[in-house]
């Protein structure tokens, strides 16, 4: 029986990565630069707000360093934009892009709610 190893660059391989380490294309840097300049903020100020060095901020804007999901979230907070804006993702696609199966999560939540309601109903009938 052979073991299956996902090929690099495939959707399957990307789905097995740590979501915090996902990398996105270099166009995010240009979008980041435009947004920062549009708000009249310096790279140093945004870097301070996000908790990174000014050098790293410059590398992000130049597309020399990948924009991780964690950084996109921090930059989104600092610049008043959703993380998906930098990642060029539709908000509805974001959970799937970071490996969250919404159908599975909703099913789990619905089952937990049904159990709690049943328990509450049973407890109410005993009183």
N, CA, C and O atoms as a Tinker XYZ file with bonds, in Angstrom:
   508  protein
     1  N      0.849000   -1.177000    0.000000    73     2
     2  CA     0.000000    0.000000    0.000000    64     1     3
     3  C      0.892000    1.237000    0.000000    63     2     4     5
     4  O      1.744000    1.381000    0.877000    81     3
     5  N      0.715000    2.112000   -0.949000    73     3     6
     6  CA     1.575000    3.286000   -1.031000    64     5     7
     7  C      0.977000    4.433000   -0.231000    63     6     8     9
     8  O     -0.239000    4.585000   -0.119000    81     7
     9  N      1.885000    5.236000    0.322000    73     7    10
    10  CA     1.435000    6.424000    1.047000    64     9    11
    11  C      1.213000    7.542000    0.049000    63    10    12    13
    12  O      1.933000    7.662000   -0.943000    81    11
    13  N      0.203000    8.364000    0.324000    73    11    14
    14  CA    -0.107000    9.486000   -0.556000    64    13    15
    15  C      0.521000   10.744000    0.017000    63    14    16    17
    16  O      0.252000   11.120000    1.157000    81    15
    17  N      1.357000   11.389000   -0.778000    73    15    18
    18  CA     1.963000   12.657000   -0.378000    64    17    19
    19  C      1.518000   13.720000   -1.359000    63    18    20    21
    20  O      1.745000   13.582000   -2.560000    81    19
    21  N      0.874000   14.801000   -0.864000    73    19    22
    22  CA     0.414000   15.841000   -1.781000    64    21    23
    23  C      1.594000   16.509000   -2.477000    63    22    24    25
    24  O      2.645000   16.717000   -1.872000    81    23
    25  N      1.416000   16.836000   -3.729000    73    23    26
    26  CA     2.445000   17.518000   -4.495000    64    25    27
    27  C      2.463000   18.993000   -4.117000    63    26    28    29
    28  O      1.402000   19.595000   -3.950000    81    27
    29  N      3.663000   19.598000   -3.977000    73    27    30
    30  CA     3.729000   21.027000   -3.691000    64    29    31
    31  C      2.979000   21.814000   -4.754000    63    30    32    33
    32  O      3.026000   21.490000   -5.941000    81    31
    33  N      2.286000   22.854000   -4.304000    73    31    34
    34  CA     1.550000   23.714000   -5.218000    64    33    35
    35  C      0.139000   23.248000   -5.511000    63    34    36    37
    36  O     -0.611000   23.946000   -6.193000    81    35
    37  N     -0.239000   22.075000   -5.006000    73    35    38
    38  CA    -1.599000   21.598000   -5.226000    64    37    39
    39  C     -2.495000   22.109000   -4.120000    63    38    40    41
    40  O     -2.014000   22.495000   -3.054000    81    39
    41  N     -3.794000   22.115000   -4.364000    73    39    42
    42  CA    -4.756000   22.556000   -3.353000    64    41    43
    43  C     -4.652000   21.688000   -2.112000    63    42    44    45
    44  O     -4.764000   22.176000   -0.988000    81    43
    45  N     -4.435000   20.384000   -2.327000    73    43    46
    46  CA    -4.339000   19.464000   -1.196000    64    45    47
    47  C     -3.133000   19.802000   -0.322000    63    46    48    49
    48  O     -3.231000   19.784000    0.905000    81    47
    49  N     -2.001000   20.108000   -0.946000    73    47    50
    50  CA    -0.804000   20.459000   -0.181000    64    49    51
    51  C     -1.031000   21.756000    0.574000    63    50    52    53
    52  O     -0.638000   21.873000    1.735000    81    51
    53  N     -1.662000   22.733000   -0.071000    73    51    54
    54  CA    -1.911000   24.013000    0.580000    64    53    55
    55  C     -2.872000   23.863000    1.744000    63    54    56    57
    56  O     -2.736000   24.565000    2.746000    81    55
    57  N     -3.834000   22.971000    1.635000    73    55    58
    58  CA    -4.815000   22.770000    2.699000    64    57    59
    59  C     -4.177000   22.168000    3.940000    63    58    60    61
    60  O     -4.706000   22.323000    5.041000    81    59
    61  N     -3.034000   21.474000    3.779000    73    59    62
    62  CA    -2.375000   20.854000    4.919000    64    61    63
    63  C     -1.399000   21.796000    5.608000    63    62    64    65
    64  O     -0.850000   21.446000    6.653000    81    63
    65  N     -1.169000   22.984000    5.052000    73    63    66
    66  CA    -0.261000   23.941000    5.662000    64    65    67
    67  C     -0.907000   24.573000    6.885000    63    66    68    69
    68  O     -2.131000   24.610000    7.013000    81    67
    69  N     -0.063000   25.069000    7.778000    73    67    70
    70  CA    -0.544000   25.843000    8.912000    64    69    71
    71  C     -1.155000   27.130000    8.356000    63    70    72    73
    72  O     -0.460000   27.882000    7.673000    81    71
    73  N     -2.441000   27.408000    8.630000    73    71    74
    74  CA    -3.079000   28.600000    8.073000    64    73    75
    75  C     -2.335000   29.891000    8.388000    63    74    76    77
    76  O     -2.378000   30.830000    7.593000    81    75
    77  N     -1.655000   29.961000    9.527000    73    75    78
    78  CA    -0.946000   31.184000    9.889000    64    77    79
    79  C      0.252000   31.423000    8.984000    63    78    80    81
    80  O      0.771000   32.538000    8.937000    81    79
    81  N      0.702000   30.402000    8.267000    73    79    82
    82  CA     1.871000   30.538000    7.415000    64    81    83
    83  C      1.536000   30.617000    5.929000    63    82    84    85
    84  O      2.440000   30.600000    5.093000    81    83
    85  N      0.260000   30.701000    5.590000    73    83    86
    86  CA    -0.107000   30.810000    4.181000    64    85    87
    87  C      0.512000   32.067000    3.590000    63    86    88    89
    88  O      0.523000   33.119000    4.229000    81    87
    89  N      1.020000   31.959000    2.387000    73    87    90
    90  CA     1.620000   33.094000    1.714000    64    89    91
    91  C      0.744000   33.486000    0.532000    63    90    92    93
    92  O      0.120000   32.635000   -0.103000    81    91
    93  N      0.705000   34.771000    0.247000    73    91    94
    94  CA    -0.138000   35.276000   -0.810000    64    93    95
    95  C      0.713000   36.053000   -1.797000    63    94    96    97
    96  O      1.851000   36.412000   -1.494000    81    95
    97  N      0.172000   36.311000   -2.967000    73    95    98
    98  CA     0.968000   36.901000   -4.043000    64    97    99
    99  C      1.471000   38.302000   -3.713000    63    98   100   101
   100  O      0.965000   38.961000   -2.804000    81    99
   101  N      2.482000   38.749000   -4.474000    73    99   102
   102  CA     3.143000   40.021000   -4.238000    64   101   103
   103  C      2.278000   41.241000   -4.468000    63   102   104   105
   104  O      2.658000   42.341000   -4.067000    81   103
   105  N      1.121000   41.082000   -5.105000    73   103   106
   106  CA     0.257000   42.231000   -5.317000    64   105   107
   107  C     -0.280000   42.777000   -4.002000    63   106   108   109
   108  O     -0.715000   43.926000   -3.938000    81   107
   109  N     -0.252000   41.968000   -2.963000    73   107   110
   110  CA    -0.710000   42.431000   -1.652000    64   109   111
   111  C      0.160000   43.579000   -1.167000    63   110   112   113
   112  O     -0.339000   44.507000   -0.531000    81   111
   113  N      1.460000   43.527000   -1.458000    73   111   114
   114  CA     2.370000   44.593000   -1.041000    64   113   115
   115  C      2.008000   45.924000   -1.668000    63   114   116   117
   116  O      2.023000   46.954000   -0.995000    81   115
   117  N      1.682000   45.910000   -2.950000    73   115   118
   118  CA     1.292000   47.142000   -3.635000    64   117   119
   119  C     -0.019000   47.679000   -3.073000    63   118   120   121
   120  O     -0.177000   48.888000   -2.902000    81   119
   121  N     -0.960000   46.781000   -2.785000    73   119   122
   122  CA    -2.237000   47.199000   -2.198000    64   121   123
   123  C     -2.015000   47.791000   -0.814000    63   122   124   125
   124  O     -2.634000   48.791000   -0.453000    81   123
   125  N     -1.140000   47.179000   -0.052000    73   123   126
   126  CA    -0.795000   47.667000    1.281000    64   125   127
   127  C     -0.198000   49.067000    1.188000    63   126   128   129
   128  O     -0.586000   49.964000    1.936000    81   127
   129  N      0.740000   49.248000    0.275000    73   127   130
   130  CA     1.396000   50.545000    0.095000    64   129   131
   131  C      0.376000   51.626000   -0.271000    63   130   132   133
   132  O      0.387000   52.716000    0.302000    81   131
   133  N     -0.503000   51.319000   -1.225000    73   131   134
   134  CA    -1.524000   52.302000   -1.637000    64   133   135
   135  C     -2.445000   52.673000   -0.478000    63   134   136   137
   136  O     -2.753000   53.849000   -0.281000    81   135
   137  N     -2.879000   51.687000    0.281000    73   135   138
   138  CA    -3.788000   51.955000    1.405000    64   137   139
   139  C     -3.100000   52.809000    2.464000    63   138   140   141
   140  O     -3.683000   53.771000    2.965000    81   139
   141  N     -1.866000   52.462000    2.805000    73   139   142
   142  CA    -1.124000   53.214000    3.824000    64   141   143
   143  C     -0.937000   54.662000    3.396000    63   142   144   145
   144  O     -1.181000   55.583000    4.175000    81   143
   145  N     -0.500000   54.859000    2.149000    73   143   146
   146  CA    -0.285000   56.218000    1.648000    64   145   147
   147  C     -1.602000   56.985000    1.575000    63   146   148   149
   148  O     -1.642000   58.180000    1.867000    81   147
   149  N     -2.675000   56.304000    1.188000    73   147   150
   150  CA    -3.987000   56.933000    1.109000    64   149   151
   151  C     -4.472000   57.449000    2.453000    63   150   152   153
   152  O     -5.220000   58.424000    2.520000    81   151
   153  N     -4.041000   56.791000    3.522000    73   151   154
   154  CA    -4.413000   57.224000    4.873000    64   153   155
   155  C     -3.438000   58.248000    5.442000    63   154   156   157
   156  O     -3.635000   58.759000    6.545000    81   155
   157  N     -2.382000   58.544000    4.683000    73   155   158
   158  CA    -1.394000   59.512000    5.141000    64   157   159
   159  C     -0.506000   58.995000    6.258000    63   158   160   161
   160  O     -0.003000   59.779000    7.062000    81   159
   161  N     -0.307000   57.695000    6.317000    73   159   162
   162  CA     0.517000   57.091000    7.362000    64   161   163
   163  C      1.893000   56.735000    6.825000    63   162   164   165
   164  O      2.044000   56.392000    5.652000    81   163
   165  N      2.892000   56.819000    7.688000    73   163   166
   166  CA     4.232000   56.389000    7.300000    64   165   167
   167  C      4.359000   54.886000    7.507000    63   166   168   169
   168  O      3.609000   54.283000    8.275000    81   167
   169  N      5.315000   54.295000    6.811000    73   167   170
   170  CA     5.572000   52.863000    6.977000    64   169   171
   171  C      6.010000   52.579000    8.408000    63   170   172   173
   172  O      5.675000   51.534000    8.966000    81   171
   173  N      6.753000   53.501000    8.999000    73   171   174
   174  CA     7.213000   53.335000   10.375000    64   173   175
   175  C      6.034000   53.292000   11.340000    63   174   176   177
   176  O      6.012000   52.468000   12.254000    81   175
   177  N      5.054000   54.173000   11.143000    73   175   178
   178  CA     3.878000   54.206000   12.019000    64   177   179
   179  C      3.068000   52.916000   11.901000    63   178   180   181
   180  O      2.658000   52.350000   12.915000    81   179
   181  N      2.836000   52.455000   10.694000    73   179   182
   182  CA     2.072000   51.215000   10.506000    64   181   183
   183  C      2.842000   50.034000   11.092000    63   182   184   185
   184  O      2.253000   49.175000   11.748000    81   183
   185  N      4.148000   49.988000   10.861000    73   183   186
   186  CA     4.971000   48.906000   11.413000    64   185   187
   187  C      4.869000   48.884000   12.936000    63   186   188   189
   188  O      4.755000   47.816000   13.537000    81   187
   189  N      4.910000   50.057000   13.556000    73   187   190
   190  CA     4.798000   50.137000   15.012000    64   189   191
   191  C      3.445000   49.604000   15.474000    63   190   192   193
   192  O      3.374000   48.858000   16.451000    81   191
   193  N      2.378000   49.978000   14.784000    73   191   194
   194  CA     1.032000   49.520000   15.151000    64   193   195
   195  C      0.891000   48.005000   15.035000    63   194   196   197
   196  O      0.196000   47.373000   15.832000    81   195
   197  N      1.556000   47.433000   14.036000    73   195   198
   198  CA     1.447000   45.995000   13.784000    64   197   199
   199  C      2.427000   45.199000   14.641000    63   198   200   201
   200  O      2.223000   44.009000   14.879000    81   199
   201  N      3.493000   45.856000   15.105000    73   199   202
   202  CA     4.488000   45.165000   15.923000    64   201   203
   203  C      5.592000   44.505000   15.114000    63   202   204   205
   204  O      6.131000   43.472000   15.511000    81   203
   205  N      5.927000   45.110000   13.969000    73   203   206
   206  CA     7.024000   44.606000   13.149000    64   205   207
   207  C      8.022000   45.730000   12.928000    63   206   208   209
   208  O      7.734000   46.886000   13.238000    81   207
   209  N      9.191000   45.402000   12.396000    73   207   210
   210  CA    10.199000   46.429000   12.136000    64   209   211
   211  C      9.832000   47.221000   10.881000    63   210   212   213
   212  O      9.077000   46.751000   10.029000    81   211
   213  N     10.382000   48.428000   10.788000    73   211   214
   214  CA    10.144000   49.251000    9.602000    64   213   215
   215  C     10.748000   48.564000    8.384000    63   214   216   217
   216  O     10.197000   48.654000    7.287000    81   215
   217  N     11.868000   47.883000    8.563000    73   215   218
   218  CA    12.517000   47.164000    7.462000    64   217   219
   219  C     11.591000   46.066000    6.925000    63   218   220   221
   220  O     11.454000   45.896000    5.714000    81   219
   221  N     10.965000   45.330000    7.833000    73   219   222
   222  CA    10.048000   44.269000    7.404000    64   221   223
   223  C      8.843000   44.867000    6.686000    63   222   224   225
   224  O      8.364000   44.312000    5.697000    81   223
   225  N      8.362000   45.990000    7.184000    73   223   226
   226  CA     7.233000   46.670000    6.543000    64   225   227
   227  C      7.599000   47.054000    5.110000    63   226   228   229
   228  O      6.809000   46.854000    4.187000    81   227
   229  N      8.794000   47.604000    4.930000    73   227   230
   230  CA     9.244000   47.989000    3.594000    64   229   231
   231  C      9.337000   46.766000    2.680000    63   230   232   233
   232  O      8.943000   46.826000    1.515000    81   231
   233  N      9.855000   45.665000    3.208000    73   231   234
   234  CA     9.969000   44.430000    2.416000    64   233   235
   235  C      8.587000   43.894000    2.029000    63   234   236   237
   236  O      8.407000   43.371000    0.929000    81   235
   237  N      7.620000   44.024000    2.930000    73   235   238
   238  CA     6.250000   43.604000    2.615000    64   237   239
   239  C      5.685000   44.433000    1.463000    63   238   240   241
   240  O      5.100000   43.894000    0.524000    81   239
   241  N      5.868000   45.739000    1.547000    73   239   242
   242  CA     5.333000   46.629000    0.519000    64   241   243
   243  C      6.000000   46.414000   -0.834000    63   242   244   245
   244  O      5.369000   46.590000   -1.877000    81   243
   245  N      7.271000   46.036000   -0.818000    73   243   246
   246  CA     7.993000   45.791000   -2.066000    64   245   247
   247  C      7.741000   44.394000   -2.626000    63   246   248   249
   248  O      8.188000   44.070000   -3.727000    81   247
   249  N      7.029000   43.575000   -1.871000    73   247   250
   250  CA     6.762000   42.211000   -2.317000    64   249   251
   251  C      7.946000   41.282000   -2.137000    63   250   252   253
   252  O      7.993000   40.212000   -2.743000    81   251
   253  N      8.912000   41.682000   -1.304000    73   251   254
   254  CA    10.105000   40.872000   -1.067000    64   253   255
   255  C      9.919000   39.896000    0.080000    63   254   256   257
   256  O     10.730000   38.990000    0.277000    81   255
   257  N      8.858000   40.084000    0.827000    73   255   258
   258  CA     8.545000   39.191000    1.940000    64   257   259
   259  C      7.079000   38.797000    1.813000    63   258   260   261
   260  O      6.231000   39.645000    1.533000    81   259
   261  N      6.778000   37.523000    2.016000    73   259   262
   262  CA     5.383000   37.092000    1.871000    64   261   263
   263  C      4.490000   37.662000    2.967000    63   262   264   265
   264  O      4.914000   37.844000    4.108000    81   263
   265  N      3.276000   37.932000    2.601000    73   263   266
   266  CA     2.276000   38.423000    3.545000    64   265   267
   267  C      1.547000   37.218000    4.119000    63   266   268   269
   268  O      0.800000   36.541000    3.412000    81   267
   269  N      1.765000   36.956000    5.394000    73   267   270
   270  CA     1.098000   35.831000    6.046000    64   269   271
   271  C     -0.296000   36.256000    6.502000    63   270   272   273
   272  O     -0.616000   37.444000    6.546000    81   271
   273  N     -1.097000   35.282000    6.832000    73   271   274
   274  CA    -2.445000   35.571000    7.309000    64   273   275
   275  C     -2.398000   36.403000    8.583000    63   274   276   277
   276  O     -3.173000   37.348000    8.736000    81   275
   277  N     -1.504000   36.064000    9.492000    73   275   278
   278  CA    -1.388000   36.844000   10.746000    64   277   279
   279  C     -1.055000   38.299000   10.461000    63   278   280   281
   280  O     -1.647000   39.204000   11.050000    81   279
   281  N     -0.103000   38.526000    9.554000    73   279   282
   282  CA     0.245000   39.905000    9.214000    64   281   283
   283  C     -0.920000   40.618000    8.538000    63   282   284   285
   284  O     -1.172000   41.790000    8.817000    81   283
   285  N     -1.625000   39.931000    7.664000    73   283   286
   286  CA    -2.768000   40.544000    6.982000    64   285   287
   287  C     -3.824000   40.977000    7.989000    63   286   288   289
   288  O     -4.430000   42.039000    7.844000    81   287
   289  N     -4.044000   40.158000    9.005000    73   287   290
   290  CA    -5.016000   40.518000   10.044000    64   289   291
   291  C     -4.536000   41.742000   10.813000    63   290   292   293
   292  O     -5.309000   42.674000   11.033000    81   291
   293  N     -3.269000   41.753000   11.224000    73   291   294
   294  CA    -2.710000   42.899000   11.945000    64   293   295
   295  C     -2.740000   44.167000   11.116000    63   294   296   297
   296  O     -3.091000   45.235000   11.617000    81   295
   297  N     -2.376000   44.052000    9.855000    73   295   298
   298  CA    -2.401000   45.211000    8.968000    64   297   299
   299  C     -3.833000   45.684000    8.737000    63   298   300   301
   300  O     -4.090000   46.885000    8.646000    81   299
   301  N     -4.749000   44.748000    8.644000    73   299   302
   302  CA    -6.153000   45.115000    8.486000    64   301   303
   303  C     -6.650000   45.942000    9.654000    63   302   304   305
   304  O     -7.354000   46.935000    9.471000    81   303
   305  N     -6.279000   45.525000   10.860000    73   303   306
   306  CA    -6.665000   46.277000   12.060000    64   305   307
   307  C     -6.013000   47.657000   12.034000    63   306   308   309
   308  O     -6.676000   48.662000   12.291000    81   307
   309  N     -4.723000   47.710000   11.727000    73   307   310
   310  CA    -3.988000   48.976000   11.736000    64   309   311
   311  C     -4.498000   49.952000   10.678000    63   310   312   313
   312  O     -4.466000   51.166000   10.879000    81   311
   313  N     -4.967000   49.417000    9.554000    73   311   314
   314  CA    -5.383000   50.277000    8.446000    64   313   315
   315  C     -6.894000   50.312000    8.227000    63   314   316   317
   316  O     -7.376000   50.879000    7.247000    81   315
   317  N     -7.638000   49.698000    9.153000    73   315   318
   318  CA    -9.093000   49.736000    9.066000    64   317   319
   319  C     -9.671000   49.006000    7.867000    63   318   320   321
   320  O    -10.646000   49.457000    7.265000    81   319
   321  N     -9.065000   47.878000    7.523000    73   319   322
   322  CA    -9.520000   47.089000    6.374000    64   321   323
   323  C     -9.628000   45.626000    6.778000    63   322   324   325
   324  O     -8.877000   45.175000    7.643000    81   323
   325  N    -10.547000   44.870000    6.172000    73   323   326
   326  CA   -10.589000   43.431000    6.462000    64   325   327
   327  C     -9.345000   42.756000    5.883000    63   326   328   329
   328  O     -8.834000   43.173000    4.844000    81   327
   329  N     -8.865000   41.718000    6.558000    73   327   330
   330  CA    -7.670000   41.001000    6.104000    64   329   331
   331  C     -7.840000   40.507000    4.674000    63   330   332   333
   332  O     -6.880000   40.498000    3.903000    81   331
   333  N     -9.035000   40.101000    4.319000    73   331   334
   334  CA    -9.293000   39.604000    2.975000    64   333   335
   335  C     -9.005000   40.621000    1.886000    63   334   336   337
   336  O     -8.736000   40.249000    0.744000    81   335
   337  N     -9.060000   41.901000    2.228000    73   335   338
   338  CA    -8.773000   42.947000    1.251000    64   337   339
   339  C     -7.332000   42.832000    0.769000    63   338   340   341
   340  O     -7.071000   42.917000   -0.431000    81   339
   341  N     -6.394000   42.638000    1.695000    73   339   342
   342  CA    -4.985000   42.508000    1.330000    64   341   343
   343  C     -4.722000   41.200000    0.602000    63   342   344   345
   344  O     -3.846000   41.120000   -0.258000    81   343
   345  N     -5.480000   40.190000    0.951000    73   343   346
   346  CA    -5.275000   38.863000    0.396000    64   345   347
   347  C     -6.050000   38.660000   -0.894000    63   346   348   349
   348  O     -5.953000   37.612000   -1.533000    81   347
   349  N     -6.820000   39.670000   -1.271000    73   347   350
   350  CA    -7.640000   39.646000   -2.472000    64   349   351
   351  C     -8.598000   38.466000   -2.446000    63   350   352   353
   352  O     -8.779000   37.763000   -3.440000    81   351
   353  N     -9.207000   38.268000   -1.280000    73   351   354
   354  CA   -10.161000   37.179000   -1.105000    64   353   355
   355  C    -11.542000   37.741000   -0.842000    63   354   356   357
   356  O    -11.691000   38.772000   -0.185000    81   355
   357  N    -12.530000   37.073000   -1.347000    73   355   358
   358  CA   -13.914000   37.370000   -1.021000    64   357   359
   359  C    -14.126000   36.935000    0.428000    63   358   360   361
   360  O    -13.662000   35.863000    0.817000    81   359
   361  N    -14.809000   37.734000    1.224000    73   359   362
   362  CA   -15.021000   37.397000    2.636000    64   361   363
   363  C    -15.663000   36.028000    2.797000    63   362   364   365
   364  O    -15.351000   35.313000    3.750000    81   363
   365  N    -16.541000   35.654000    1.899000    73   363   366
   366  CA   -17.191000   34.345000    1.991000    64   365   367
   367  C    -16.211000   33.209000    1.739000    63   366   368   369
   368  O    -16.429000   32.092000    2.206000    81   367
   369  N    -15.135000   33.479000    1.007000    73   367   370
   370  CA   -14.148000   32.441000    0.695000    64   369   371
   371  C    -13.066000   32.341000    1.759000    63   370   372   373
   372  O    -12.329000   31.355000    1.784000    81   371
   373  N    -12.947000   33.331000    2.639000    73   371   374
   374  CA   -11.862000   33.350000    3.611000    64   373   375
   375  C    -11.835000   32.135000    4.526000    63   374   376   377
   376  O    -10.762000   31.553000    4.690000    81   375
   377  N    -12.942000   31.709000    5.134000    73   375   378
   378  CA   -12.858000   30.518000    5.998000    64   377   379
   379  C    -12.314000   29.292000    5.265000    63   378   380   381
   380  O    -11.487000   28.560000    5.809000    81   379
   381  N    -12.770000   29.069000    4.051000    73   379   382
   382  CA   -12.292000   27.919000    3.283000    64   381   383
   383  C    -10.816000   28.078000    2.938000    63   382   384   385
   384  O    -10.068000   27.100000    2.937000    81   383
   385  N    -10.397000   29.300000    2.648000    73   383   386
   386  CA    -9.009000   29.541000    2.278000    64   385   387
   387  C     -8.056000   29.259000    3.428000    63   386   388   389
   388  O     -6.897000   28.915000    3.196000    81   387
   389  N     -8.522000   29.399000    4.662000    73   387   390
   390  CA    -7.649000   29.118000    5.803000    64   389   391
   391  C     -7.951000   27.770000    6.430000    63   390   392   393
   392  O     -7.474000   27.471000    7.525000    81   391
   393  N     -8.743000   26.953000    5.739000    73   391   394
   394  CA    -8.940000   25.576000    6.175000    64   393   395
   395  C    -10.084000   25.337000    7.137000    63   394   396   397
   396  O    -10.083000   24.335000    7.852000    81   395
   397  N    -11.058000   26.228000    7.174000    73   395   398
   398  CA   -12.214000   26.032000    8.045000    64   397   399
   399  C    -13.377000   25.549000    7.190000    63   398   400   401
   400  O    -13.787000   26.231000    6.250000    81   399
   401  N    -13.899000   24.397000    7.507000    73   399   402
   402  CA   -15.047000   23.855000    6.784000    64   401   403
   403  C    -16.310000   24.349000    7.474000    63   402   404   405
   404  O    -16.688000   23.834000    8.526000    81   403
   405  N    -16.960000   25.343000    6.887000    73   403   406
   406  CA   -18.127000   25.951000    7.526000    64   405   407
   407  C    -19.274000   24.968000    7.687000    63   406   408   409
   408  O    -19.962000   24.993000    8.707000    81   407
   409  N    -19.495000   24.103000    6.703000    73   407   410
   410  CA   -20.579000   23.122000    6.822000    64   409   411
   411  C    -20.361000   22.232000    8.035000    63   410   412   413
   412  O    -21.295000   21.942000    8.783000    81   411
   413  N    -19.126000   21.805000    8.219000    73   411   414
   414  CA   -18.789000   20.942000    9.354000    64   413   415
   415  C    -18.973000   21.700000   10.669000    63   414   416   417
   416  O    -19.518000   21.156000   11.629000    81   415
   417  N    -18.522000   22.946000   10.712000    73   415   418
   418  CA   -18.648000   23.756000   11.924000    64   417   419
   419  C    -20.120000   24.006000   12.247000    63   418   420   421
   420  O    -20.521000   23.934000   13.408000    81   419
   421  N    -20.916000   24.297000   11.234000    73   419   422
   422  CA   -22.338000   24.554000   11.452000    64   421   423
   423  C    -23.042000   23.292000   11.948000    63   422   424   425
   424  O    -23.895000   23.366000   12.832000    81   423
   425  N    -22.695000   22.152000   11.391000    73   423   426
   426  CA   -23.293000   20.887000   11.813000    64   425   427
   427  C    -22.963000   20.604000   13.276000    63   426   428   429
   428  O    -23.830000   20.198000   14.049000    81   427
   429  N    -21.702000   20.823000   13.649000    73   427   430
   430  CA   -21.272000   20.598000   15.033000    64   429   431
   431  C    -22.032000   21.535000   15.972000    63   430   432   433
   432  O    -22.498000   21.113000   17.031000    81   431
   433  N    -22.156000   22.802000   15.585000    73   431   434
   434  CA   -22.856000   23.783000   16.401000    64   433   435
   435  C    -24.328000   23.395000   16.553000    63   434   436   437
   436  O    -24.876000   23.468000   17.653000    81   435
   437  N    -24.968000   22.986000   15.465000    73   435   438
   438  CA   -26.383000   22.611000   15.507000    64   437   439
   439  C    -26.606000   21.400000   16.408000    63   438   440   441
   440  O    -27.588000   21.351000   17.148000    81   439
   441  N    -25.701000   20.425000   16.351000    73   439   442
   442  CA   -25.819000   19.246000   17.209000    64   441   443
   443  C    -25.673000   19.630000   18.679000    63   442   444   445
   444  O    -26.420000   19.145000   19.528000    81   443
   445  N    -24.711000   20.500000   18.977000    73   443   446
   446  CA   -24.506000   20.938000   20.359000    64   445   447
   447  C    -25.727000   21.705000   20.865000    63   446   448   449
   448  O    -26.138000   21.521000   22.011000    81   447
   449  N    -26.307000   22.555000   20.031000    73   447   450
   450  CA   -27.497000   23.313000   20.412000    64   449   451
   451  C    -28.674000   22.378000   20.671000    63   450   452   453
   452  O    -29.396000   22.544000   21.654000    81   451
   453  N    -28.867000   21.404000   19.798000    73   451   454
   454  CA   -29.969000   20.449000   19.971000    64   453   455
   455  C    -29.824000   19.683000   21.280000    63   454   456   457
   456  O    -30.812000   19.455000   21.977000    81   455
   457  N    -28.606000   19.288000   21.616000    73   455   458
   458  CA   -28.378000   18.564000   22.874000    64   457   459
   459  C    -28.688000   19.451000   24.074000    63   458   460   461
   460  O    -29.305000   18.998000   25.038000    81   459
   461  N    -28.263000   20.711000   24.021000    73   459   462
   462  CA   -28.527000   21.625000   25.139000    64   461   463
   463  C    -30.018000   21.886000   25.296000    63   462   464   465
   464  O    -30.524000   21.944000   26.417000    81   463
   465  N    -30.718000   22.042000   24.189000    73   463   466
   466  CA   -32.163000   22.256000   24.255000    64   465   467
   467  C    -32.868000   21.033000   24.834000    63   466   468   469
   468  O    -33.792000   21.163000   25.637000    81   467
   469  N    -32.429000   19.851000   24.427000    73   467   470
   470  CA   -33.026000   18.618000   24.952000    64   469   471
   471  C    -32.766000   18.499000   26.450000    63   470   472   473
   472  O    -33.658000   18.115000   27.207000    81   471
   473  N    -31.546000   18.827000   26.881000    73   471   474
   474  CA   -31.210000   18.771000   28.306000    64   473   475
   475  C    -32.031000   19.784000   29.093000    63   474   476   477
   476  O    -32.522000   19.477000   30.179000    81   475
   477  N    -32.183000   20.989000   28.549000    73   475   478
   478  CA   -32.962000   22.026000   29.227000    64   477   479
   479  C    -34.429000   21.622000   29.314000    63   478   480   481
   480  O    -35.081000   21.856000   30.331000    81   479
   481  N    -34.946000   21.020000   28.257000    73   479   482
   482  CA   -36.332000   20.551000   28.264000    64   481   483
   483  C    -36.544000   19.448000   29.280000    63   482   484   485
   484  O    -37.551000   19.436000   29.988000    81   483
   485  N    -35.599000   18.519000   29.358000    73   483   486
   486  CA   -35.702000   17.419000   30.320000    64   485   487
   487  C    -35.607000   17.947000   31.746000    63   486   488   489
   488  O    -36.323000   17.475000   32.629000    81   487
   489  N    -34.741000   18.912000   31.978000    73   487   490
   490  CA   -34.596000   19.489000   33.315000    64   489   491
   491  C    -35.860000   20.251000   33.700000    63   490   492   493
   492  O    -36.265000   20.223000   34.862000    81   491
   493  N    -36.488000   20.932000   32.739000    73   491   494
   494  CA   -37.717000   21.676000   32.999000    64   493   495
   495  C    -38.880000   20.763000   33.332000    63   494   496   497
   496  O    -39.750000   21.135000   34.119000    81   495
   497  N    -38.909000   19.584000   32.751000    73   495   498
   498  CA   -39.994000   18.634000   33.003000    64   497   499
   499  C    -39.862000   17.995000   34.381000    63   498   500   501
   500  O    -40.856000   17.537000   34.945000    81   499
   501  N    -38.657000   17.959000   34.925000    73   499   502
   502  CA   -38.433000   17.345000   36.234000    64   501   503
   503  C    -38.851000   18.270000   37.363000    63   502   504   505
   504  O    -39.073000   17.810000   38.483000    81   503
   505  N    -38.964000   19.556000   37.097000    73   503   506
   506  CA   -39.310000   20.514000   38.159000    64   505   507
   507  C    -40.766000   20.706000   38.271000    63   506   508
   508  O    -41.223000   21.478000   39.114000    81   507
